[in-house]
Amino acid sequence: MSMGTSSILVGKSYRTPHDEIRTVQSIDNGEVIYRTASGATPAMIARSADQKLSLEDFAAQVEGEVSEGV
């Protein structure tokens, strides 16, 4: 189930249905810059490349916020 766009916040991490963790780096003009990893630790996410999606697409692809350290 997707999330509402107002629920997507900078600095928070979200899980996709395929257990990919996406950490939001910034949101600007309706575009989300995020880092992603599967089965990742925070250090792995920090080393991943930035990716971009529209806020609407990002919200549609994630199903929930994950706790820090996940």
PDB file of N, CA, C and O in Angstrom:
ATOM      1  N   MET A   1       0.848  -1.180   0.000  1.00  0.00           N
ATOM      2  CA  MET A   1       0.000   0.000   0.000  1.00  0.00           C
ATOM      3  C   MET A   1       0.891   1.240   0.000  1.00  0.00           C
ATOM      4  O   MET A   1       1.843   1.328   0.775  1.00  0.00           O
ATOM      5  N   SER A   2       0.584   2.175  -0.853  1.00  0.00           N
ATOM      6  CA  SER A   2       1.388   3.389  -0.956  1.00  0.00           C
ATOM      7  C   SER A   2       1.104   4.353   0.188  1.00  0.00           C
ATOM      8  O   SER A   2       0.143   4.189   0.940  1.00  0.00           O
ATOM      9  N   MET A   3       1.961   5.358   0.300  1.00  0.00           N
ATOM     10  CA  MET A   3       1.827   6.376   1.345  1.00  0.00           C
ATOM     11  C   MET A   3       1.382   7.691   0.707  1.00  0.00           C
ATOM     12  O   MET A   3       1.523   7.890  -0.499  1.00  0.00           O
ATOM     13  N   GLY A   4       0.848   8.575   1.530  1.00  0.00           N
ATOM     14  CA  GLY A   4       0.498   9.910   1.066  1.00  0.00           C
ATOM     15  C   GLY A   4       1.749  10.755   0.895  1.00  0.00           C
ATOM     16  O   GLY A   4       2.722  10.567   1.626  1.00  0.00           O
ATOM     17  N   THR A   5       1.744  11.670  -0.044  1.00  0.00           N
ATOM     18  CA  THR A   5       2.924  12.498  -0.284  1.00  0.00           C
ATOM     19  C   THR A   5       3.289  13.340   0.935  1.00  0.00           C
ATOM     20  O   THR A   5       4.467  13.633   1.142  1.00  0.00           O
ATOM     21  N   SER A   6       2.317  13.734   1.740  1.00  0.00           N
ATOM     22  CA  SER A   6       2.608  14.551   2.928  1.00  0.00           C
ATOM     23  C   SER A   6       3.307  13.744   4.027  1.00  0.00           C
ATOM     24  O   SER A   6       3.828  14.321   4.981  1.00  0.00           O
ATOM     25  N   SER A   7       3.321  12.427   3.897  1.00  0.00           N
ATOM     26  CA  SER A   7       3.981  11.563   4.882  1.00  0.00           C
ATOM     27  C   SER A   7       5.460  11.364   4.589  1.00  0.00           C
ATOM     28  O   SER A   7       6.186  10.829   5.427  1.00  0.00           O
ATOM     29  N   ILE A   8       5.920  11.784   3.415  1.00  0.00           N
ATOM     30  CA  ILE A   8       7.315  11.612   3.018  1.00  0.00           C
ATOM     31  C   ILE A   8       8.117  12.806   3.535  1.00  0.00           C
ATOM     32  O   ILE A   8       7.842  13.950   3.171  1.00  0.00           O
ATOM     33  N   LEU A   9       9.112  12.532   4.388  1.00  0.00           N
ATOM     34  CA  LEU A   9       9.873  13.594   5.046  1.00  0.00           C
ATOM     35  C   LEU A   9      11.376  13.397   4.874  1.00  0.00           C
ATOM     36  O   LEU A   9      11.864  12.268   4.838  1.00  0.00           O
ATOM     37  N   VAL A  10      12.100  14.506   4.770  1.00  0.00           N
ATOM     38  CA  VAL A  10      13.552  14.483   4.657  1.00  0.00           C
ATOM     39  C   VAL A  10      14.153  13.844   5.908  1.00  0.00           C
ATOM     40  O   VAL A  10      13.737  14.135   7.029  1.00  0.00           O
ATOM     41  N   GLY A  11      15.136  12.971   5.700  1.00  0.00           N
ATOM     42  CA  GLY A  11      15.834  12.322   6.798  1.00  0.00           C
ATOM     43  C   GLY A  11      15.186  11.025   7.255  1.00  0.00           C
ATOM     44  O   GLY A  11      15.767  10.302   8.064  1.00  0.00           O
ATOM     45  N   LYS A  12      14.013  10.721   6.761  1.00  0.00           N
ATOM     46  CA  LYS A  12      13.311   9.494   7.139  1.00  0.00           C
ATOM     47  C   LYS A  12      13.595   8.394   6.116  1.00  0.00           C
ATOM     48  O   LYS A  12      13.946   8.667   4.968  1.00  0.00           O
ATOM     49  N   SER A  13      13.433   7.146   6.559  1.00  0.00           N
ATOM     50  CA  SER A  13      13.645   5.990   5.692  1.00  0.00           C
ATOM     51  C   SER A  13      12.338   5.245   5.510  1.00  0.00           C
ATOM     52  O   SER A  13      11.513   5.159   6.419  1.00  0.00           O
ATOM     53  N   TYR A  14      12.173   4.707   4.310  1.00  0.00           N
ATOM     54  CA  TYR A  14      10.932   4.027   3.933  1.00  0.00           C
ATOM     55  C   TYR A  14      11.257   2.691   3.266  1.00  0.00           C
ATOM     56  O   TYR A  14      12.290   2.545   2.613  1.00  0.00           O
ATOM     57  N   ARG A  15      10.359   1.718   3.442  1.00  0.00           N
ATOM     58  CA  ARG A  15      10.555   0.386   2.877  1.00  0.00           C
ATOM     59  C   ARG A  15       9.594   0.175   1.706  1.00  0.00           C
ATOM     60  O   ARG A  15       8.422   0.547   1.765  1.00  0.00           O
ATOM     61  N   THR A  16      10.126  -0.434   0.637  1.00  0.00           N
ATOM     62  CA  THR A  16       9.291  -0.804  -0.503  1.00  0.00           C
ATOM     63  C   THR A  16       8.748  -2.214  -0.273  1.00  0.00           C
ATOM     64  O   THR A  16       9.210  -2.906   0.634  1.00  0.00           O
ATOM     65  N   PRO A  17       7.785  -2.648  -1.070  1.00  0.00           N
ATOM     66  CA  PRO A  17       7.268  -4.019  -0.935  1.00  0.00           C
ATOM     67  C   PRO A  17       8.338  -5.096  -1.153  1.00  0.00           C
ATOM     68  O   PRO A  17       8.154  -6.243  -0.747  1.00  0.00           O
ATOM     69  N   HIS A  18       9.462  -4.724  -1.797  1.00  0.00           N
ATOM     70  CA  HIS A  18      10.546  -5.681  -2.057  1.00  0.00           C
ATOM     71  C   HIS A  18      11.683  -5.547  -1.046  1.00  0.00           C
ATOM     72  O   HIS A  18      12.809  -5.964  -1.316  1.00  0.00           O
ATOM     73  N   ASP A  19      11.388  -4.962   0.124  1.00  0.00           N
ATOM     74  CA  ASP A  19      12.348  -4.782   1.221  1.00  0.00           C
ATOM     75  C   ASP A  19      13.546  -3.909   0.874  1.00  0.00           C
ATOM     76  O   ASP A  19      14.622  -4.074   1.449  1.00  0.00           O
ATOM     77  N   GLU A  20      13.370  -2.995  -0.046  1.00  0.00           N
ATOM     78  CA  GLU A  20      14.392  -2.000  -0.328  1.00  0.00           C
ATOM     79  C   GLU A  20      14.169  -0.848   0.640  1.00  0.00           C
ATOM     80  O   GLU A  20      13.033  -0.422   0.848  1.00  0.00           O
ATOM     81  N   ILE A  21      15.236  -0.344   1.227  1.00  0.00           N
ATOM     82  CA  ILE A  21      15.156   0.794   2.148  1.00  0.00           C
ATOM     83  C   ILE A  21      15.591   2.043   1.394  1.00  0.00           C
ATOM     84  O   ILE A  21      16.668   2.082   0.800  1.00  0.00           O
ATOM     85  N   ARG A  22      14.738   3.063   1.428  1.00  0.00           N
ATOM     86  CA  ARG A  22      15.037   4.341   0.764  1.00  0.00           C
ATOM     87  C   ARG A  22      15.072   5.449   1.815  1.00  0.00           C
ATOM     88  O   ARG A  22      14.102   5.668   2.540  1.00  0.00           O
ATOM     89  N   THR A  23      16.202   6.135   1.879  1.00  0.00           N
ATOM     90  CA  THR A  23      16.362   7.239   2.818  1.00  0.00           C
ATOM     91  C   THR A  23      16.318   8.552   2.052  1.00  0.00           C
ATOM     92  O   THR A  23      17.107   8.779   1.135  1.00  0.00           O
ATOM     93  N   VAL A  24      15.382   9.413   2.441  1.00  0.00           N
ATOM     94  CA  VAL A  24      15.168  10.686   1.743  1.00  0.00           C
ATOM     95  C   VAL A  24      16.258  11.680   2.143  1.00  0.00           C
ATOM     96  O   VAL A  24      16.439  11.988   3.321  1.00  0.00           O
ATOM     97  N   GLN A  25      16.976  12.172   1.136  1.00  0.00           N
ATOM     98  CA  GLN A  25      18.035  13.159   1.346  1.00  0.00           C
ATOM     99  C   GLN A  25      17.490  14.583   1.249  1.00  0.00           C
ATOM    100  O   GLN A  25      17.879  15.461   2.019  1.00  0.00           O
ATOM    101  N   SER A  26      16.580  14.803   0.289  1.00  0.00           N
ATOM    102  CA  SER A  26      15.970  16.128   0.121  1.00  0.00           C
ATOM    103  C   SER A  26      14.695  16.004  -0.708  1.00  0.00           C
ATOM    104  O   SER A  26      14.491  15.030  -1.432  1.00  0.00           O
ATOM    105  N   ILE A  27      13.857  17.008  -0.579  1.00  0.00           N
ATOM    106  CA  ILE A  27      12.657  17.141  -1.399  1.00  0.00           C
ATOM    107  C   ILE A  27      12.637  18.580  -1.888  1.00  0.00           C
ATOM    108  O   ILE A  27      12.621  19.513  -1.086  1.00  0.00           O
ATOM    109  N   ASP A  28      12.636  18.762  -3.214  1.00  0.00           N
ATOM    110  CA  ASP A  28      12.685  20.099  -3.780  1.00  0.00           C
ATOM    111  C   ASP A  28      11.842  20.142  -5.054  1.00  0.00           C
ATOM    112  O   ASP A  28      12.042  19.341  -5.966  1.00  0.00           O
ATOM    113  N   ASN A  29      10.907  21.077  -5.107  1.00  0.00           N
ATOM    114  CA  ASN A  29      10.045  21.249  -6.280  1.00  0.00           C
ATOM    115  C   ASN A  29       9.378  19.947  -6.704  1.00  0.00           C
ATOM    116  O   ASN A  29       9.295  19.647  -7.895  1.00  0.00           O
ATOM    117  N   GLY A  30       8.902  19.173  -5.727  1.00  0.00           N
ATOM    118  CA  GLY A  30       8.181  17.942  -6.028  1.00  0.00           C
ATOM    119  C   GLY A  30       9.047  16.779  -6.446  1.00  0.00           C
ATOM    120  O   GLY A  30       8.537  15.778  -6.950  1.00  0.00           O
ATOM    121  N   GLU A  31      10.367  16.893  -6.244  1.00  0.00           N
ATOM    122  CA  GLU A  31      11.293  15.813  -6.594  1.00  0.00           C
ATOM    123  C   GLU A  31      12.005  15.328  -5.336  1.00  0.00           C
ATOM    124  O   GLU A  31      12.523  16.128  -4.557  1.00  0.00           O
ATOM    125  N   VAL A  32      12.026  14.011  -5.146  1.00  0.00           N
ATOM    126  CA  VAL A  32      12.685  13.404  -3.993  1.00  0.00           C
ATOM    127  C   VAL A  32      14.062  12.907  -4.417  1.00  0.00           C
ATOM    128  O   VAL A  32      14.190  12.184  -5.406  1.00  0.00           O
ATOM    129  N   ILE A  33      15.092  13.295  -3.667  1.00  0.00           N
ATOM    130  CA  ILE A  33      16.436  12.756  -3.830  1.00  0.00           C
ATOM    131  C   ILE A  33      16.609  11.776  -2.679  1.00  0.00           C
ATOM    132  O   ILE A  33      16.430  12.139  -1.517  1.00  0.00           O
ATOM    133  N   TYR A  34      16.959  10.526  -3.002  1.00  0.00           N
ATOM    134  CA  TYR A  34      17.057   9.502  -1.966  1.00  0.00           C
ATOM    135  C   TYR A  34      18.208   8.549  -2.240  1.00  0.00           C
ATOM    136  O   TYR A  34      18.745   8.492  -3.346  1.00  0.00           O
ATOM    137  N   ARG A  35      18.571   7.804  -1.207  1.00  0.00           N
ATOM    138  CA  ARG A  35      19.565   6.736  -1.322  1.00  0.00           C
ATOM    139  C   ARG A  35      18.867   5.436  -0.978  1.00  0.00           C
ATOM    140  O   ARG A  35      17.952   5.403  -0.156  1.00  0.00           O
ATOM    141  N   THR A  36      19.309   4.370  -1.615  1.00  0.00           N
ATOM    142  CA  THR A  36      18.609   3.100  -1.466  1.00  0.00           C
ATOM    143  C   THR A  36      19.568   1.946  -1.228  1.00  0.00           C
ATOM    144  O   THR A  36      20.726   1.979  -1.643  1.00  0.00           O
ATOM    145  N   ALA A  37      19.062   0.931  -0.553  1.00  0.00           N
ATOM    146  CA  ALA A  37      19.822  -0.302  -0.336  1.00  0.00           C
ATOM    147  C   ALA A  37      18.845  -1.402   0.037  1.00  0.00           C
ATOM    148  O   ALA A  37      17.779  -1.142   0.595  1.00  0.00           O
ATOM    149  N   SER A  38      19.221  -2.635  -0.279  1.00  0.00           N
ATOM    150  CA  SER A  38      18.418  -3.789   0.105  1.00  0.00           C
ATOM    151  C   SER A  38      19.164  -4.551   1.190  1.00  0.00           C
ATOM    152  O   SER A  38      20.359  -4.809   1.049  1.00  0.00           O
ATOM    153  N   GLY A  39      18.479  -4.914   2.270  1.00  0.00           N
ATOM    154  CA  GLY A  39      19.121  -5.616   3.375  1.00  0.00           C
ATOM    155  C   GLY A  39      20.278  -4.814   3.921  1.00  0.00           C
ATOM    156  O   GLY A  39      21.327  -5.365   4.254  1.00  0.00           O
ATOM    157  N   ALA A  40      20.086  -3.518   4.012  1.00  0.00           N
ATOM    158  CA  ALA A  40      21.192  -2.600   4.272  1.00  0.00           C
ATOM    159  C   ALA A  40      21.326  -2.183   5.726  1.00  0.00           C
ATOM    160  O   ALA A  40      20.374  -2.183   6.506  1.00  0.00           O
ATOM    161  N   THR A  41      22.557  -1.830   6.044  1.00  0.00           N
ATOM    162  CA  THR A  41      22.840  -1.149   7.302  1.00  0.00           C
ATOM    163  C   THR A  41      22.917   0.342   6.969  1.00  0.00           C
ATOM    164  O   THR A  41      23.046   0.694   5.797  1.00  0.00           O
ATOM    165  N   PRO A  42      22.841   1.227   7.967  1.00  0.00           N
ATOM    166  CA  PRO A  42      22.958   2.667   7.679  1.00  0.00           C
ATOM    167  C   PRO A  42      24.239   3.026   6.934  1.00  0.00           C
ATOM    168  O   PRO A  42      24.226   3.935   6.104  1.00  0.00           O
ATOM    169  N   ALA A  43      25.341   2.337   7.208  1.00  0.00           N
ATOM    170  CA  ALA A  43      26.605   2.623   6.520  1.00  0.00           C
ATOM    171  C   ALA A  43      26.505   2.302   5.033  1.00  0.00           C
ATOM    172  O   ALA A  43      27.059   3.030   4.209  1.00  0.00           O
ATOM    173  N   MET A  44      25.808   1.227   4.676  1.00  0.00           N
ATOM    174  CA  MET A  44      25.636   0.872   3.269  1.00  0.00           C
ATOM    175  C   MET A  44      24.810   1.930   2.554  1.00  0.00           C
ATOM    176  O   MET A  44      25.125   2.299   1.423  1.00  0.00           O
ATOM    177  N   ILE A  45      23.766   2.418   3.193  1.00  0.00           N
ATOM    178  CA  ILE A  45      22.918   3.440   2.585  1.00  0.00           C
ATOM    179  C   ILE A  45      23.729   4.717   2.371  1.00  0.00           C
ATOM    180  O   ILE A  45      23.582   5.376   1.341  1.00  0.00           O
ATOM    181  N   ALA A  46      24.580   5.070   3.330  1.00  0.00           N
ATOM    182  CA  ALA A  46      25.388   6.284   3.219  1.00  0.00           C
ATOM    183  C   ALA A  46      26.317   6.230   2.011  1.00  0.00           C
ATOM    184  O   ALA A  46      26.664   7.274   1.458  1.00  0.00           O
ATOM    185  N   ARG A  47      26.728   5.033   1.589  1.00  0.00           N
ATOM    186  CA  ARG A  47      27.647   4.891   0.451  1.00  0.00           C
ATOM    187  C   ARG A  47      26.930   4.740  -0.887  1.00  0.00           C
ATOM    188  O   ARG A  47      27.591   4.729  -1.926  1.00  0.00           O
ATOM    189  N   SER A  48      25.623   4.626  -0.899  1.00  0.00           N
ATOM    190  CA  SER A  48      24.904   4.432  -2.161  1.00  0.00           C
ATOM    191  C   SER A  48      24.763   5.755  -2.908  1.00  0.00           C
ATOM    192  O   SER A  48      24.848   6.832  -2.318  1.00  0.00           O
ATOM    193  N   ALA A  49      24.546   5.649  -4.225  1.00  0.00           N
ATOM    194  CA  ALA A  49      24.398   6.844  -5.067  1.00  0.00           C
ATOM    195  C   ALA A  49      23.011   7.454  -4.884  1.00  0.00           C
ATOM    196  O   ALA A  49      22.038   6.747  -4.623  1.00  0.00           O
ATOM    197  N   ASP A  50      22.936   8.776  -5.026  1.00  0.00           N
ATOM    198  CA  ASP A  50      21.648   9.459  -4.970  1.00  0.00           C
ATOM    199  C   ASP A  50      20.801   9.075  -6.178  1.00  0.00           C
ATOM    200  O   ASP A  50      21.314   8.901  -7.283  1.00  0.00           O
ATOM    201  N   GLN A  51      19.500   8.947  -5.949  1.00  0.00           N
ATOM    202  CA  GLN A  51      18.543   8.666  -7.009  1.00  0.00           C
ATOM    203  C   GLN A  51      17.421   9.693  -6.917  1.00  0.00           C
ATOM    204  O   GLN A  51      17.236  10.319  -5.874  1.00  0.00           O
ATOM    205  N   LYS A  52      16.670   9.870  -8.006  1.00  0.00           N
ATOM    206  CA  LYS A  52      15.601  10.871  -8.039  1.00  0.00           C
ATOM    207  C   LYS A  52      14.292  10.239  -8.514  1.00  0.00           C
ATOM    208  O   LYS A  52      14.278   9.385  -9.400  1.00  0.00           O
ATOM    209  N   LEU A  53      13.205  10.680  -7.907  1.00  0.00           N
ATOM    210  CA  LEU A  53      11.846  10.334  -8.328  1.00  0.00           C
ATOM    211  C   LEU A  53      10.940  11.504  -8.001  1.00  0.00           C
ATOM    212  O   LEU A  53      11.249  12.305  -7.119  1.00  0.00           O
ATOM    213  N   SER A  54       9.831  11.607  -8.700  1.00  0.00           N
ATOM    214  CA  SER A  54       8.850  12.608  -8.302  1.00  0.00           C
ATOM    215  C   SER A  54       8.303  12.205  -6.928  1.00  0.00           C
ATOM    216  O   SER A  54       8.306  11.025  -6.578  1.00  0.00           O
ATOM    217  N   LEU A  55       7.846  13.166  -6.171  1.00  0.00           N
ATOM    218  CA  LEU A  55       7.290  12.888  -4.845  1.00  0.00           C
ATOM    219  C   LEU A  55       6.124  11.907  -4.960  1.00  0.00           C
ATOM    220  O   LEU A  55       5.992  11.003  -4.135  1.00  0.00           O
ATOM    221  N   GLU A  56       5.288  12.076  -5.964  1.00  0.00           N
ATOM    222  CA  GLU A  56       4.142  11.183  -6.146  1.00  0.00           C
ATOM    223  C   GLU A  56       4.580   9.754  -6.420  1.00  0.00           C
ATOM    224  O   GLU A  56       4.022   8.816  -5.851  1.00  0.00           O
ATOM    225  N   ASP A  57       5.580   9.577  -7.290  1.00  0.00           N
ATOM    226  CA  ASP A  57       6.070   8.230  -7.599  1.00  0.00           C
ATOM    227  C   ASP A  57       6.743   7.599  -6.383  1.00  0.00           C
ATOM    228  O   ASP A  57       6.542   6.417  -6.101  1.00  0.00           O
ATOM    229  N   PHE A  58       7.544   8.391  -5.661  1.00  0.00           N
ATOM    230  CA  PHE A  58       8.208   7.868  -4.461  1.00  0.00           C
ATOM    231  C   PHE A  58       7.162   7.368  -3.472  1.00  0.00           C
ATOM    232  O   PHE A  58       7.270   6.249  -2.969  1.00  0.00           O
ATOM    233  N   ALA A  59       6.154   8.185  -3.189  1.00  0.00           N
ATOM    234  CA  ALA A  59       5.110   7.818  -2.228  1.00  0.00           C
ATOM    235  C   ALA A  59       4.348   6.571  -2.685  1.00  0.00           C
ATOM    236  O   ALA A  59       3.959   5.744  -1.861  1.00  0.00           O
ATOM    237  N   ALA A  60       4.139   6.438  -3.986  1.00  0.00           N
ATOM    238  CA  ALA A  60       3.410   5.277  -4.513  1.00  0.00           C
ATOM    239  C   ALA A  60       4.227   3.994  -4.403  1.00  0.00           C
ATOM    240  O   ALA A  60       3.658   2.904  -4.349  1.00  0.00           O
ATOM    241  N   GLN A  61       5.558   4.110  -4.369  1.00  0.00           N
ATOM    242  CA  GLN A  61       6.412   2.927  -4.371  1.00  0.00           C
ATOM    243  C   GLN A  61       6.820   2.442  -2.986  1.00  0.00           C
ATOM    244  O   GLN A  61       7.359   1.343  -2.860  1.00  0.00           O
ATOM    245  N   VAL A  62       6.574   3.237  -1.940  1.00  0.00           N
ATOM    246  CA  VAL A  62       6.939   2.818  -0.590  1.00  0.00           C
ATOM    247  C   VAL A  62       5.681   2.469   0.196  1.00  0.00           C
ATOM    248  O   VAL A  62       4.597   2.988  -0.071  1.00  0.00           O
ATOM    249  N   GLU A  63       5.850   1.567   1.183  1.00  0.00           N
ATOM    250  CA  GLU A  63       4.668   1.149   1.945  1.00  0.00           C
ATOM    251  C   GLU A  63       4.693   1.546   3.404  1.00  0.00           C
ATOM    252  O   GLU A  63       3.685   1.406   4.096  1.00  0.00           O
ATOM    253  N   GLY A  64       5.828   2.042   3.893  1.00  0.00           N
ATOM    254  CA  GLY A  64       5.848   2.477   5.277  1.00  0.00           C
ATOM    255  C   GLY A  64       7.205   2.997   5.707  1.00  0.00           C
ATOM    256  O   GLY A  64       8.230   2.676   5.106  1.00  0.00           O
ATOM    257  N   GLU A  65       7.196   3.802   6.753  1.00  0.00           N
ATOM    258  CA  GLU A  65       8.428   4.331   7.335  1.00  0.00           C
ATOM    259  C   GLU A  65       9.077   3.247   8.174  1.00  0.00           C
ATOM    260  O   GLU A  65       8.386   2.452   8.810  1.00  0.00           O
ATOM    261  N   VAL A  66      10.399   3.212   8.179  1.00  0.00           N
ATOM    262  CA  VAL A  66      11.122   2.252   8.998  1.00  0.00           C
ATOM    263  C   VAL A  66      11.831   2.982  10.135  1.00  0.00           C
ATOM    264  O   VAL A  66      12.128   4.172  10.029  1.00  0.00           O
ATOM    265  N   SER A  67      12.096   2.271  11.207  1.00  0.00           N
ATOM    266  CA  SER A  67      12.761   2.843  12.375  1.00  0.00           C
ATOM    267  C   SER A  67      14.220   3.134  12.075  1.00  0.00           C
ATOM    268  O   SER A  67      14.815   2.540  11.176  1.00  0.00           O
ATOM    269  N   GLU A  68      14.788   4.056  12.840  1.00  0.00           N
ATOM    270  CA  GLU A  68      16.217   4.362  12.701  1.00  0.00           C
ATOM    271  C   GLU A  68      17.026   3.105  12.970  1.00  0.00           C
ATOM    272  O   GLU A  68      16.664   2.274  13.803  1.00  0.00           O
ATOM    273  N   GLY A  69      18.147   2.988  12.234  1.00  0.00           N
ATOM    274  CA  GLY A  69      19.038   1.849  12.433  1.00  0.00           C
ATOM    275  C   GLY A  69      18.610   0.608  11.682  1.00  0.00           C
ATOM    276  O   GLY A  69      19.240  -0.442  11.807  1.00  0.00           O
ATOM    277  N   VAL A  70      17.539   0.716  10.898  1.00  0.00           N
ATOM    278  CA  VAL A  70      17.084  -0.446  10.119  1.00  0.00           C
ATOM    279  C   VAL A  70      17.593  -0.322   8.712  1.00  0.00           C
ATOM    280  O   VAL A  70      17.330  -1.191   7.881  1.00  0.00           O
TER     281      VAL A  70
END
